[in-house]
């Protein structure tokens, strides 16, 4: 199983970034996909998640109406579009997967290694 994040970087306040998480080694279409973030000195927190067919999404209150999670079940990739970025969004962003198997059991979680997002002027 591999989850590889990309798209992080340095951006000014008010700017945008689009994170991608390319996956392999599991049935992506059966996975609930999530983005988490960990800021220095803080716990790793859920940012957003999206159900298997994108029917349902959930966002942390702090990012609602600024971030959008989406998925491509052909390319086995999940995205996080981040707009109106604030300095407090600075963190390492991690991709996360849990897979609902045909046997009715969940497997995972699986984690990527993270990508750094820094919001600073």
C-alpha positions as CSV (number, residue, x, y, z in Angstrom):
1,X,0.0,0.0,0.0
2,X,1.3,3.4,-0.9
3,X,-0.1,6.9,-0.4
4,X,2.1,9.7,-1.8
5,X,1.2,13.3,-1.2
6,X,2.3,16.2,-3.3
7,X,1.5,19.8,-3.9
8,X,2.7,21.4,-0.7
9,X,4.9,24.4,-0.5
10,X,5.2,28.0,0.7
11,X,2.3,30.4,-0.1
12,X,1.3,33.9,1.0
13,X,-1.8,34.4,3.2
14,X,-4.9,34.5,1.0
15,X,-3.2,32.2,-1.6
16,X,-4.2,28.8,-2.8
17,X,-2.6,25.3,-3.0
18,X,-3.9,22.0,-4.4
19,X,-2.7,18.9,-2.6
20,X,-2.8,15.5,-4.3
21,X,-2.5,12.0,-2.9
22,X,-1.7,9.3,-5.4
23,X,-2.5,5.8,-4.1
24,X,-1.8,2.2,-5.0
25,X,-2.0,-1.3,-3.4
26,X,-5.6,-1.2,-2.4
27,X,-9.1,-0.9,-3.9
28,X,-9.3,2.9,-4.0
29,X,-13.0,3.0,-4.9
30,X,-13.9,1.2,-1.7
31,X,-11.9,3.5,0.5
32,X,-13.0,6.5,2.6
33,X,-10.2,9.0,2.0
34,X,-9.2,11.7,4.4
35,X,-6.7,14.6,4.9
36,X,-5.2,15.2,8.3
37,X,-2.7,17.9,9.4
38,X,-0.2,18.3,12.1
39,X,1.1,21.7,13.2
40,X,4.1,22.0,15.4
41,X,3.3,21.4,19.0
42,X,-0.3,20.2,18.2
43,X,-2.1,17.0,17.7
44,X,-2.8,15.6,14.2
45,X,-6.3,16.7,13.3
46,X,-8.8,15.7,10.7
47,X,-9.1,18.3,8.0
48,X,-11.6,16.7,5.6
49,X,-12.9,13.3,4.4
50,X,-14.8,11.9,1.5
51,X,-16.8,8.7,1.2
52,X,-16.2,6.0,-1.4
53,X,-18.1,7.6,-4.3
54,X,-17.8,11.1,-3.2
55,X,-21.4,11.2,-2.0
56,X,-20.6,12.6,1.4
57,X,-17.9,15.0,2.6
58,X,-17.0,16.3,6.0
59,X,-14.8,19.3,6.9
60,X,-13.3,20.6,10.1
61,X,-15.0,23.8,11.1
62,X,-11.7,25.8,10.7
63,X,-11.5,25.0,7.0
64,X,-15.1,24.8,5.9
65,X,-15.9,27.0,2.9
66,X,-12.2,27.4,2.2
67,X,-11.1,23.8,1.5
68,X,-12.6,21.3,-0.9
69,X,-11.9,17.6,-0.9
70,X,-12.5,15.5,-4.1
71,X,-11.4,12.2,-5.6
72,X,-10.8,10.6,-8.9
73,X,-11.7,6.9,-8.7
74,X,-10.1,6.3,-12.1
75,X,-6.7,7.8,-11.2
76,X,-6.9,6.5,-7.6
77,X,-6.1,10.0,-6.4
78,X,-7.6,12.3,-3.7
79,X,-7.2,16.0,-3.8
80,X,-7.5,18.9,-1.4
81,X,-8.1,22.3,-2.9
82,X,-7.1,24.9,-0.3
83,X,-8.2,28.6,-0.8
84,X,-7.9,31.7,1.3
85,X,-5.0,30.2,3.2
86,X,-4.1,31.5,6.6
87,X,-0.9,31.3,8.6
88,X,-2.7,28.9,11.0
89,X,-3.1,26.4,8.1
90,X,0.6,25.9,8.3
91,X,1.2,22.2,9.0
92,X,2.2,18.9,7.5
93,X,-0.7,17.5,5.6
94,X,-1.2,13.7,5.6
95,X,-3.3,11.5,3.3
96,X,-5.3,8.7,5.1
97,X,-7.3,5.7,3.8
98,X,-9.6,3.2,5.3
99,X,-10.9,0.5,3.0
100,X,-14.3,-1.2,3.3
101,X,-13.8,-4.8,2.1
102,X,-16.2,-7.0,0.2
103,X,-16.3,-9.1,3.4
104,X,-17.8,-6.1,5.3
105,X,-14.7,-5.4,7.3
106,X,-12.6,-2.3,7.4
107,X,-8.9,-2.4,6.8
108,X,-6.3,0.2,7.5
109,X,-5.8,2.9,8.3
110,X,-3.1,3.6,5.8
111,X,-1.1,6.9,5.9
112,X,1.1,8.8,3.6
113,X,4.3,10.5,4.7
114,X,2.9,14.0,4.5
115,X,3.6,17.2,2.6
116,X,4.6,20.5,4.2
117,X,2.3,23.5,3.7
118,X,3.6,26.8,5.0
119,X,1.5,30.0,4.9
120,X,3.6,33.1,5.5
121,X,4.3,36.5,4.0
